[in-house]
Amino acid sequence: MEQILLSRQETAEKLGISTATVDRRVREGKLTPVKGHKTPRFNLYDVLKLAGTDTSKLSPFERRRLEREIDELREENNRLKEEREQIKRQLTNVMAEVIMPILKEVV
């Protein structure tokens, strides 16, 4: 069975806490990162258990639904990051258009 791994940020969002609290829970031994990764990764089932979800009751259908939800959220996150970058580029262009005439007047 394939493990579903979450980043610190995803873990924090799933638990409704900050990433600093995730780090504190790791230090306290309440949450254990999966070994063998450069950055901390957490097993979804460990996170769900910590959140109080009874993982023994997850049916294969529920598990697949959660996996799909995670994939959809990751896709949405990537789409929003790209959208943010496009907005940044547009803002830079607008700022350049506004500032250049002012600079020409000053010089």
NORVENDA-V240081 format. One record per backbone hydrogen bond with DSSP energy under -0.5 kcal/mol. NH is the residue of the N-H (numbers start at 1). CO is the residue of the C=O. Records with the same first field share a line. If there is no record, write none. Layout:
NH = CO ; CO
This chain:
5 = 3
6 = 42
11 = 7
12 = 8
13 = 9
14 = 10
15 = 11
16 = 12
17 = 12
22 = 18
23 = 19
24 = 20
25 = 21
26 = 22
27 = 23
28 = 24
29 = 25 ; 26
30 = 25
31 = 25
33 = 31
34 = 41
42 = 6
44 = 4
47 = 43
48 = 44
49 = 45
50 = 46
51 = 47
52 = 49
53 = 48
55 = 53
57 = 54
58 = 55
59 = 57
63 = 59
64 = 60
65 = 61
66 = 62
67 = 63
68 = 64
69 = 65
70 = 66
71 = 67
72 = 68
73 = 69
74 = 70
75 = 71
76 = 72
77 = 73
78 = 74
79 = 75
80 = 76
81 = 77
82 = 78
83 = 79
84 = 80
85 = 81
86 = 82
87 = 83
88 = 84
89 = 85
90 = 86
91 = 87
92 = 88
93 = 89
94 = 90
95 = 91
96 = 92
97 = 93
98 = 94
99 = 95
100 = 96
101 = 97
102 = 98
103 = 99
104 = 100
105 = 101
106 = 102
107 = 103
